[in-house]
């Protein structure tokens, strides 16, 4: 009986699928469109596939640097279509629409908004690169990555992407891999230690360990064919902006370094800047947080004052502050050792050792780091080291991700990269490598 029921379900699915094909009302394939308001739209591309298990798909938002996120809970009963996207923000986006021949129209629900969207059936854009799964070895640690080899007759330059803080896999950086590889620059992205398919644990590592991972990736590329071994560089985002220059000091043939939103102060000072710049805008108690950090530092450095620390922590937890600052929840939390390893790391000393060209990019409205102080310290460090082969670019009205944020800096509209940001990344690397 069970086998009989399964056969019926299978036959119904096949029948419905064949009927959809016969009527030309299948959604499988590639679609391009936008989430559009009256002012402007945010580009989207969706690629749907279907098999006996149902309908799956991936979605890209090129305006904000998101590429190939899986769609979930796809339901299609002609003409109604619905699916959900989890972009890591904790706020699922819901698409609800109707299919009419070669067009899908409906409403996008996300970030507290309801906005029309449309998709038109299209041909996928041809790619000028080849993606390959690779393993990178750094001592006993094996990192899993994806190598995007630009399809060029001559030997291409290459760039290694270095993560921001926390759990991060290569998937967060596929947009950049596709961006550079599409312009003839090969790219290596990889899962951070202990994330995705990579071994190890970044929680037990310091910045030197993470920089050595990136240097190991550079050494791996140096031994590959069809790459210019003297044109391998690094790009680091946020925390990666601390690590990329450090990696360049461990890989003597580094051709260039790009720092995107990485501060030139210690992590301890960066957290203090976040408290002073971000929390007031959220109506959170800055003075209480200052006192909490002082008490946390006492326990971190001296192992004393746990009861006082815990009282401060409980009070701030009730006020919703702990999402923005480090607050270990036990005496033996891994965070204590992590703080002792990285919180007083001085990036200025590393900057003075970097010999290759550097591009430093900041957003004017970055509330997470001290932009002006970082620029001042960077320029002072380079002056003392007699370094002149660097550029600093501040994008007006841009945030930590070098994007425009609705309601900030006079900008109204969907989130998107700052105008000229990706063009600068490409042109600077091309100029720096002579391609």
TIGUBA-675694 format. One record per residue (C-alpha): residue in three letters; x, y, z. Coordinates in steps of 0.2 Angstrom, whole numbers, plus 5000, padded with zeros to 4 digits. Example, Ala and Ser with C-alpha at 12.3 -4.5 7.8 and 13.67 -1.06 7.14 Angstrom:
! TIGUBA-675694
ALA506249785039SER506849955036
This chain:
! TIGUBA-675694
UNK500050005000UNK501450125005UNK502350094988UNK500650124979UNK500450294987UNK502250344983UNK501850294965UNK500350404965UNK501250554972UNK502650534959UNK501450514945UNK500450674950UNK502050774951UNK502650714934UNK500950754927UNK500850924934UNK502650964928UNK502250904911UNK500651004911UNK501651154916UNK502851124902UNK501451094889UNK500651264894UNK502351354894UNK502051394913UNK503651324921UNK504751444931UNK506351344929UNK507751444921UNK508551614923UNK507651774927UNK508151954929UNK507252104936UNK507152224951UNK506352254968UNK505652424962UNK504952574971UNK504352734963UNK506052814965UNK507252674960UNK507452484960UNK508652354967UNK509252234954UNK508952044956UNK509351884947UNK508551714950UNK508951544943UNK507651414946UNK507851224944UNK506651084947UNK506750894949UNK505850754958UNK506150844975UNK505351004970UNK505951184965UNK507551254970UNK508451414966UNK509751544969UNK509651734970UNK510851874967UNK510752054972UNK512252134963UNK511852314970UNK512352264987UNK513652124983UNK512651974986UNK512851824974UNK511951664973UNK511051644990UNK509851494990UNK508051524990UNK506951425002UNK505151365003UNK504751384985UNK502951354981UNK502251364963UNK500451324959UNK500151414943UNK499951554943UNK500451584961UNK502351584966UNK503051614983UNK504851594990UNK505951655005UNK507651725005UNK508751715021UNK510251845018UNK511051825036UNK510251985042UNK509051885053UNK507551965043UNK506851845030UNK506351915014UNK504751855006UNK504251854988UNK502451834983UNK501951844965UNK501051784949UNK501751704934UNK501151764917UNK502051684902UNK503851764903UNK503551884917UNK503351864936UNK502652014946UNK502152034964UNK502652104981UNK504252084990UNK504152095009UNK505752135018UNK506552255031UNK504752315036UNK504352365019UNK503152295005UNK503752344988UNK503252284970UNK504552174961UNK504652104944UNK505651964935UNK505751934916UNK506451774909UNK508151804902UNK509751714896UNK511151694909UNK512551804906UNK514151714899UNK515551704911UNK517351724907UNK518151624921UNK518151444928UNK517751394946UNK518751254954UNK518651184972UNK520351184980UNK521251144996UNK522551255005UNK523751185018UNK524451285032UNK525351165043UNK524051045050UNK522651165045UNK521751125028UNK520651265022UNK519351235008UNK519151364995UNK518551404977UNK519751464964UNK519051574950UNK520251564936UNK520051704924UNK520051644906UNK521551734898UNK522851674886UNK524251754896UNK524551734914UNK523351834925UNK523551924941UNK522651854956UNK521851914972UNK521551824989UNK519951884999UNK520151895018UNK518651885029UNK517851995041UNK517551945059UNK516551795066UNK515951645057UNK516251675038UNK516251565023UNK516751595005UNK514951615000UNK514951795007UNK516251844995UNK515651764978UNK515151924972UNK516951994973UNK517651834965UNK516451854950UNK516752044949UNK518652024948UNK518751864938UNK517551934925UNK518852074922UNK520351954920UNK520951944938UNK520951774946UNK520251754963UNK520351634978UNK519051634991UNK519051515006UNK518051465021UNK518851535037UNK519551415050UNK518151305057UNK516851375045UNK516151285030UNK517251145025UNK518851215033UNK519751135047UNK520351225063UNK519451355074UNK519651545072UNK519151565090UNK520751485095UNK521751585083UNK522551765083UNK522851885069UNK524551805065UNK523751635062UNK522351705051UNK523651805041UNK524651645039UNK523151565032UNK523051705019UNK524951685015UNK524751505013UNK523351535000UNK524651654991UNK525951524991UNK524751394984UNK524251514970UNK526151554967UNK526351374961UNK524951364949UNK525151384931UNK524351524920UNK524551644935UNK525851784936UNK526751734952UNK527351914954UNK525551984954UNK524651904968UNK523852024981UNK522652024995UNK520952114999UNK520252115017UNK518552175023UNK518252255040UNK519352135052UNK520152075036UNK520852255034UNK521952215049UNK522452045042UNK522852085024UNK524352195027UNK524952075040UNK524751935027UNK525852045015UNK527252045027UNK527151855028UNK527151835009UNK528651925002UNK528051934984UNK526452024988UNK526052134974UNK524652244982UNK523452254997UNK521752324998UNK521052375015UNK519152395015UNK518452475031UNK519852405042UNK520352525055UNK522152585060UNK521852575078UNK521852425090UNK520252315091UNK520052375109UNK520052555102UNK518852505088UNK517652445101UNK517752605110UNK517352705094UNK515852595091UNK515152635108UNK515452825106UNK514852825088UNK513452695086UNK512552675103UNK511952855104UNK511052845088UNK510152695095UNK509752775111UNK510752655121UNK511652695137UNK513352745133UNK514052785150UNK513452615157UNK514252535143UNK515952625146UNK515852565164UNK515452385159UNK516952385147UNK518052445161UNK517452305172UNK517652175158UNK519452235155UNK519852205174UNK519252025173UNK520152005156UNK521852065162UNK521852025181UNK520551885183UNK519651985197UNK517952065199UNK516851935191UNK515351975202UNK515352165197UNK515652115179UNK514052005179UNK512952135187UNK513452255173UNK513152125160UNK511452075167UNK510852265167UNK511452285149UNK510652125143UNK508952195148UNK509252355138UNK509752255122UNK511552315122UNK512452145121UNK512152135102UNK513452275099UNK514852235111UNK515852085118UNK515052005133UNK515651835138UNK514351735147UNK515451625158UNK517151635167UNK517851505155UNK517151575139UNK518251565124UNK518051755122UNK519251795136UNK520751705128UNK520251785111UNK520251955119UNK521951925126UNK522651875110UNK521952005098UNK521252155108UNK522952255109UNK523552215091UNK524352365084UNK524052385065UNK525252535064UNK526752435067UNK526252315053UNK525752455040UNK527552515042UNK528252355036UNK527152345020UNK528152375004UNK526852344991UNK525552464984UNK524052494996UNK522252554993UNK521352605009UNK519452625007UNK518252695020UNK516452755021UNK516152925028UNK514752875039UNK515552715045UNK514852705063UNK515852555068UNK517652615066UNK518552785069UNK518852835051UNK519653005053UNK520852935066UNK521252785056UNK521752895041UNK522853005052UNK523752855059UNK523952765042UNK524652925034UNK525852955049UNK526452775048UNK526752785030UNK527652955032UNK528852875045UNK529152725034UNK529452845018UNK528052745009UNK527252844995UNK526452704985UNK524752704993UNK522952784990UNK521552825002UNK519852844996UNK518352905007UNK516652875000UNK515453015005UNK513852955014UNK514352775014UNK514352655028UNK515552515034UNK515052405019UNK515452555008UNK513552565004UNK512152695005UNK510952665019UNK509152725018UNK508952885029UNK510852905031UNK511753055024UNK510253115014UNK510052955004UNK508352885001UNK508152724992UNK508652544993UNK510352495000UNK511652494987UNK513552504985UNK514252684984UNK514352754967UNK516052714960UNK516652584973UNK516752424963UNK517452524948UNK518852584959UNK519252414965UNK519452354947UNK520352494940UNK521552504954UNK522052324953UNK522152334934UNK523252484936UNK524352414950UNK524652254940UNK524852334923UNK523452234915
